[in-house]
Each structure stands twice: as structure tokens, then as C-alpha cells.
Amino acid sequence: MSDEMLLTEDNFDSEVLNSLIPVLVDFWAEWCGPCKRLTSIIEELRSEYSGRVKVMKLNVDSAPEIAARYGISGIPALYLFNKGDVVDNCVGVQPKDKIKEMMDKLL
């Protein structure tokens, strides 16, 4: 996982809320087995949607305030933001096609 796809409390607002393009945020944690299973799909989507949708990850243990702000109670949780607002979300490991469908609705 590349550092440029990692969100922190310091860069969340600028990278997600102020983004000019939609942003898919994967809320995850190191200890979460299902989160690890989703990693390869997230990385593939990041490559496939480059320039059209930002695909980023936020470790809920490193940024608990942001996780609380969005009511994250189960991970992995995928939240799709557009112009600073949550427009779609899902919890749990999802098939790649379902995630693509979420993003394609905005494009």
C-alpha cells in the first residue's frame, strides 16, 4: 500500500472533503482480517480509477475522531464522498463489481 493513499487526521479534510473529484475511503485497521482481504481490490480500483476517483485508506486506530465523526462501528467500511458529502457506503468485504458500481454511479 502506497503512502499517498493513506489518510490521517491532518490530511483528511484536504484530501477528502475538499477534493475536486469523488473519493472512496476504506476505513480499516491492521488487526482486521477482512480488511486485509479487501486490500488487493482497493489497490486495483485505485489504479483503474486514477484521475477519476481518489481511492484512499484511513486506519481507524490512528484516526478515531474521524471514524467516530462518520459513525464507523464495523470495518472494513467503504464510504464514497462527493464534494465533501457521503453519497454511498457499505460495510464488510464487498465484491469488486459492487464497489465499482458505487463509483460508476457518480461518473
TORPA-4810 file (N, C-alpha, C, O; in nm, 3 decimals):
<nodes>
NODE_1_0.086_-0.117_0.000_0.000_0.000_0.000_0.090_0.123_0.000_0.182_0.134_0.082_M
NODE_2_0.064_0.213_-0.090_0.149_0.332_-0.101_0.107_0.438_0.000_-0.010_0.449_0.036_S
NODE_3_0.205_0.517_0.044_0.178_0.621_0.142_0.080_0.726_0.092_0.004_0.783_0.171_D
NODE_4_0.080_0.752_-0.040_-0.008_0.858_-0.090_-0.156_0.819_-0.083_-0.242_0.905_-0.104_E
NODE_5_-0.187_0.693_-0.056_-0.327_0.657_-0.042_-0.372_0.652_0.103_-0.487_0.619_0.131_M
NODE_6_-0.281_0.684_0.197_-0.315_0.680_0.338_-0.365_0.815_0.388_-0.303_0.919_0.365_L
NODE_7_-0.477_0.810_0.455_-0.534_0.931_0.513_-0.498_0.940_0.661_-0.482_0.838_0.729_L
NODE_8_-0.487_1.063_0.710_-0.461_1.089_0.851_-0.556_1.200_0.896_-0.629_1.257_0.815_T
NODE_9_-0.554_1.228_1.024_-0.635_1.339_1.073_-0.588_1.471_1.011_-0.667_1.564_0.994_E
NODE_10_-0.459_1.479_0.979_-0.403_1.602_0.922_-0.443_1.626_0.778_-0.461_1.741_0.737_D
NODE_11_-0.458_1.519_0.699_-0.487_1.540_0.557_-0.628_1.501_0.514_-0.662_1.515_0.396_N
NODE_12_-0.711_1.453_0.606_-0.845_1.406_0.569_-0.928_1.516_0.502_-0.984_1.494_0.395_F
NODE_13_-0.936_1.631_0.563_-1.019_1.738_0.507_-0.972_1.780_0.369_-1.053_1.795_0.277_D
NODE_14_-0.841_1.798_0.352_-0.791_1.843_0.222_-0.804_1.735_0.115_-0.838_1.765_0.001_S
NODE_15_-0.778_1.610_0.150_-0.781_1.502_0.052_-0.922_1.451_0.021_-0.949_1.405_-0.090_E
NODE_16_-1.012_1.460_0.119_-1.146_1.403_0.101_-1.253_1.511_0.089_-1.321_1.521_-0.014_V
NODE_17_-1.267_1.591_0.191_-1.377_1.688_0.193_-1.360_1.799_0.091_-1.459_1.852_0.041_L
NODE_18_-1.236_1.836_0.060_-1.211_1.944_-0.036_-1.168_1.894_-0.173_-1.123_1.972_-0.256_N
NODE_19_-1.183_1.765_-0.197_-1.141_1.707_-0.325_-1.233_1.751_-0.439_-1.354_1.763_-0.422_S
NODE_20_-1.172_1.775_-0.553_-1.250_1.814_-0.672_-1.312_1.694_-0.742_-1.402_1.709_-0.824_L
NODE_21_-1.263_1.574_-0.710_-1.319_1.452_-0.768_-1.371_1.363_-0.654_-1.331_1.382_-0.539_I
NODE_22_-1.459_1.266_-0.683_-1.508_1.176_-0.578_-1.393_1.102_-0.509_-1.287_1.081_-0.567_P
NODE_23_-1.417_1.064_-0.383_-1.316_0.992_-0.304_-1.382_0.870_-0.239_-1.484_0.883_-0.172_V
NODE_24_-1.322_0.753_-0.260_-1.364_0.632_-0.191_-1.268_0.613_-0.074_-1.147_0.601_-0.094_L
NODE_25_-1.322_0.611_0.048_-1.239_0.593_0.167_-1.267_0.455_0.225_-1.381_0.419_0.253_V
NODE_26_-1.159_0.379_0.241_-1.164_0.247_0.305_-1.124_0.266_0.450_-1.007_0.290_0.479_D
NODE_27_-1.221_0.257_0.542_-1.192_0.262_0.685_-1.150_0.122_0.727_-1.225_0.027_0.707_F
NODE_28_-1.031_0.107_0.783_-0.973_-0.024_0.811_-0.887_-0.018_0.937_-0.873_0.087_0.999_W
NODE_29_-0.829_-0.134_0.975_-0.733_-0.143_1.085_-0.638_-0.259_1.057_-0.673_-0.355_0.989_A
NODE_30_-0.516_-0.248_1.111_-0.413_-0.352_1.092_-0.460_-0.490_1.139_-0.429_-0.590_1.076_E
NODE_31_-0.533_-0.495_1.249_-0.572_-0.622_1.312_-0.693_-0.687_1.244_-0.732_-0.798_1.280_W
NODE_32_-0.753_-0.620_1.147_-0.878_-0.665_1.084_-0.851_-0.758_0.966_-0.803_-0.714_0.862_C
NODE_33_-0.883_-0.886_0.983_-0.863_-0.983_0.876_-0.941_-0.951_0.750_-0.883_-0.952_0.641_G
NODE_34_-1.071_-0.923_0.760_-1.147_-0.887_0.640_-1.091_-0.764_0.569_-1.095_-0.754_0.446_P
NODE_35_-1.038_-0.670_0.646_-0.977_-0.550_0.585_-0.859_-0.589_0.497_-0.841_-0.534_0.388_C
NODE_36_-0.780_-0.684_0.545_-0.664_-0.728_0.467_-0.707_-0.797_0.338_-0.640_-0.783_0.235_K
NODE_37_-0.819_-0.870_0.343_-0.869_-0.937_0.221_-0.914_-0.835_0.118_-0.908_-0.862_-0.002_R
NODE_38_-0.958_-0.718_0.162_-1.007_-0.615_0.072_-0.894_-0.532_0.010_-0.915_-0.463_-0.090_L
NODE_39_-0.774_-0.538_0.068_-0.663_-0.453_0.025_-0.630_-0.465_-0.123_-0.611_-0.363_-0.190_T
NODE_40_-0.624_-0.585_-0.176_-0.587_-0.600_-0.317_-0.693_-0.539_-0.409_-0.659_-0.481_-0.512_S
NODE_41_-0.820_-0.553_-0.372_-0.927_-0.492_-0.453_-0.915_-0.340_-0.449_-0.929_-0.274_-0.552_I
NODE_42_-0.889_-0.285_-0.332_-0.875_-0.140_-0.316_-0.760_-0.090_-0.403_-0.772_0.013_-0.469_I
NODE_43_-0.649_-0.160_-0.402_-0.533_-0.119_-0.483_-0.564_-0.128_-0.632_-0.521_-0.041_-0.709_E
NODE_44_-0.636_-0.232_-0.675_-0.675_-0.243_-0.816_-0.765_-0.127_-0.856_-0.747_-0.068_-0.963_E
NODE_45_-0.862_-0.095_-0.771_-0.955_0.015_-0.801_-0.881_0.148_-0.806_-0.912_0.234_-0.889_L
NODE_46_-0.784_0.164_-0.719_-0.705_0.288_-0.719_-0.639_0.308_-0.855_-0.636_0.419_-0.907_R
NODE_47_-0.586_0.201_-0.910_-0.521_0.208_-1.040_-0.623_0.230_-1.153_-0.602_0.314_-1.240_S
NODE_48_-0.732_0.154_-1.149_-0.833_0.161_-1.256_-0.904_0.296_-1.261_-0.942_0.342_-1.370_E
NODE_49_-0.923_0.360_-1.148_-0.999_0.485_-1.142_-0.909_0.607_-1.125_-0.958_0.716_-1.093_Y
NODE_50_-0.781_0.591_-1.146_-0.686_0.700_-1.131_-0.729_0.822_-1.212_-0.759_0.811_-1.331_S
NODE_51_-0.732_0.938_-1.147_-0.770_1.062_-1.213_-0.920_1.088_-1.215_-0.964_1.199_-1.244_G
NODE_52_-1.000_0.983_-1.184_-1.146_0.998_-1.184_-1.205_0.988_-1.045_-1.300_1.059_-1.011_R
NODE_53_-1.149_0.898_-0.963_-1.192_0.879_-0.824_-1.065_0.856_-0.742_-0.982_0.772_-0.777_V
NODE_54_-1.049_0.930_-0.633_-0.940_0.901_-0.541_-0.982_0.781_-0.458_-1.095_0.776_-0.408_K
NODE_55_-0.893_0.685_-0.444_-0.919_0.568_-0.360_-0.816_0.571_-0.249_-0.696_0.558_-0.273_V
NODE_56_-0.865_0.588_-0.124_-0.775_0.610_-0.012_-0.816_0.524_0.107_-0.927_0.471_0.112_M
NODE_57_-0.723_0.511_0.203_-0.747_0.429_0.321_-0.725_0.512_0.448_-0.634_0.595_0.454_K
NODE_58_-0.810_0.488_0.549_-0.796_0.555_0.677_-0.796_0.450_0.787_-0.893_0.377_0.804_L
NODE_59_-0.686_0.443_0.862_-0.674_0.349_0.973_-0.754_0.405_1.090_-0.720_0.510_1.144_N
NODE_60_-0.859_0.334_1.130_-0.947_0.383_1.237_-0.877_0.392_1.372_-0.918_0.471_1.457_V
NODE_61_-0.772_0.313_1.392_-0.697_0.320_1.517_-0.610_0.445_1.523_-0.584_0.497_1.632_D
NODE_62_-0.565_0.493_1.408_-0.481_0.612_1.401_-0.563_0.741_1.396_-0.512_0.848_1.427_S
NODE_63_-0.688_0.730_1.356_-0.772_0.849_1.341_-0.913_0.822_1.397_-1.011_0.827_1.324_A
NODE_64_-0.921_0.792_1.528_-1.050_0.755_1.586_-1.155_0.866_1.581_-1.275_0.838_1.575_P
NODE_65_-1.111_0.991_1.583_-1.207_1.102_1.579_-1.281_1.106_1.445_-1.402_1.131_1.440_E
NODE_66_-1.207_1.080_1.337_-1.271_1.080_1.205_-1.365_0.960_1.192_-1.476_0.974_1.139_I
NODE_67_-1.322_0.845_1.240_-1.409_0.726_1.237_-1.537_0.753_1.316_-1.645_0.715_1.272_A
NODE_68_-1.525_0.818_1.430_-1.642_0.850_1.512_-1.732_0.951_1.442_-1.855_0.941_1.448_A
NODE_69_-1.672_1.049_1.374_-1.748_1.151_1.303_-1.845_1.088_1.202_-1.955_1.138_1.181_R
NODE_70_-1.802_0.977_1.140_-1.885_0.911_1.039_-1.956_0.787_1.092_-2.013_0.711_1.014_Y
NODE_71_-1.952_0.767_1.222_-2.026_0.657_1.284_-1.976_0.519_1.245_-2.054_0.425_1.237_G
NODE_72_-1.847_0.508_1.221_-1.790_0.379_1.181_-1.793_0.285_1.302_-1.725_0.309_1.402_I
NODE_73_-1.872_0.179_1.293_-1.879_0.083_1.402_-1.835_-0.057_1.359_-1.813_-0.144_1.442_S
NODE_74_-1.823_-0.078_1.229_-1.776_-0.205_1.175_-1.682_-0.177_1.059_-1.704_-0.085_0.981_G
NODE_75_-1.578_-0.258_1.050_-1.482_-0.242_0.940_-1.458_-0.377_0.874_-1.476_-0.480_0.938_I
NODE_76_-1.419_-0.378_0.747_-1.397_-0.261_0.663_-1.528_-0.190_0.630_-1.633_-0.252_0.614_P
NODE_77_-1.518_-0.059_0.620_-1.631_0.023_0.579_-1.585_0.111_0.464_-1.483_0.179_0.474_A
NODE_78_-1.658_0.109_0.357_-1.624_0.189_0.239_-1.724_0.304_0.230_-1.845_0.283_0.222_L
NODE_79_-1.671_0.425_0.231_-1.755_0.545_0.220_-1.714_0.620_0.095_-1.596_0.646_0.073_Y
NODE_80_-1.813_0.655_0.014_-1.788_0.730_-0.107_-1.831_0.875_-0.085_-1.946_0.903_-0.054_L
NODE_81_-1.736_0.966_-0.102_-1.759_1.108_-0.082_-1.761_1.178_-0.218_-1.686_1.143_-0.309_F
NODE_82_-1.849_1.277_-0.230_-1.851_1.362_-0.347_-1.878_1.505_-0.300_-1.979_1.532_-0.235_N
NODE_83_-1.787_1.595_-0.331_-1.796_1.735_-0.290_-1.813_1.748_-0.139_-1.888_1.833_-0.091_K
NODE_84_-1.743_1.663_-0.064_-1.743_1.670_0.081_-1.854_1.596_0.151_-1.855_1.588_0.274_G
NODE_85_-1.948_1.540_0.076_-2.060_1.469_0.136_-2.052_1.319_0.110_-2.004_1.276_0.005_D
NODE_86_-2.098_1.240_0.207_-2.107_1.095_0.187_-2.227_1.069_0.097_-2.339_1.108_0.128_V
NODE_87_-2.202_1.003_-0.016_-2.310_0.975_-0.111_-2.345_0.826_-0.116_-2.450_0.789_-0.169_V
NODE_88_-2.259_0.741_-0.062_-2.286_0.597_-0.060_-2.190_0.533_0.039_-2.083_0.588_0.067_D
NODE_89_-2.227_0.416_0.091_-2.136_0.343_0.179_-2.181_0.199_0.188_-2.295_0.164_0.157_N
NODE_90_-2.088_0.116_0.232_-2.116_-0.025_0.258_-2.016_-0.075_0.362_-1.906_-0.020_0.376_C
NODE_91_-2.055_-0.178_0.434_-1.972_-0.233_0.540_-1.945_-0.379_0.510_-2.033_-0.451_0.463_V
NODE_92_-1.822_-0.422_0.538_-1.784_-0.562_0.514_-1.711_-0.577_0.382_-1.707_-0.485_0.300_G
NODE_93_-1.655_-0.694_0.362_-1.585_-0.722_0.237_-1.688_-0.727_0.125_-1.787_-0.799_0.133_V
NODE_94_-1.662_-0.650_0.021_-1.754_-0.640_-0.092_-1.685_-0.689_-0.219_-1.563_-0.677_-0.232_Q
NODE_95_-1.762_-0.746_-0.311_-1.702_-0.784_-0.439_-1.662_-0.658_-0.515_-1.724_-0.552_-0.502_P
NODE_96_-1.559_-0.671_-0.594_-1.507_-0.558_-0.671_-1.617_-0.495_-0.756_-1.624_-0.372_-0.766_K
NODE_97_-1.702_-0.576_-0.817_-1.808_-0.523_-0.903_-1.903_-0.432_-0.827_-1.948_-0.331_-0.882_D
NODE_98_-1.935_-0.465_-0.703_-2.026_-0.382_-0.623_-1.962_-0.247_-0.594_-2.029_-0.143_-0.599_K
NODE_99_-1.832_-0.247_-0.562_-1.762_-0.122_-0.532_-1.755_-0.037_-0.658_-1.777_0.085_-0.653_I
NODE_100_-1.725_-0.101_-0.772_-1.720_-0.028_-0.899_-1.856_0.034_-0.932_-1.863_0.146_-0.982_K
NODE_101_-1.963_-0.038_-0.904_-2.098_0.011_-0.929_-2.124_0.139_-0.848_-2.183_0.235_-0.899_E
NODE_102_-2.081_0.140_-0.721_-2.095_0.259_-0.637_-2.026_0.379_-0.702_-2.082_0.489_-0.709_M
NODE_103_-1.904_0.357_-0.748_-1.825_0.467_-0.804_-1.878_0.509_-0.940_-1.882_0.628_-0.971_M
NODE_104_-1.918_0.413_-1.021_-1.965_0.444_-1.157_-2.092_0.529_-1.156_-2.116_0.603_-1.251_D
NODE_105_-2.173_0.518_-1.050_-2.294_0.600_-1.042_-2.262_0.749_-1.041_-2.344_0.831_-1.083_K
NODE_106_-2.143_0.784_-0.993_-2.104_0.926_-0.985_-2.035_0.976_-1.111_-2.025_1.096_-1.134_L
NODE_107_-1.988_0.884_-1.192_-1.908_0.924_-1.309_-1.990_0.939_-1.435_-1.936_0.972_-1.541_L
</nodes>
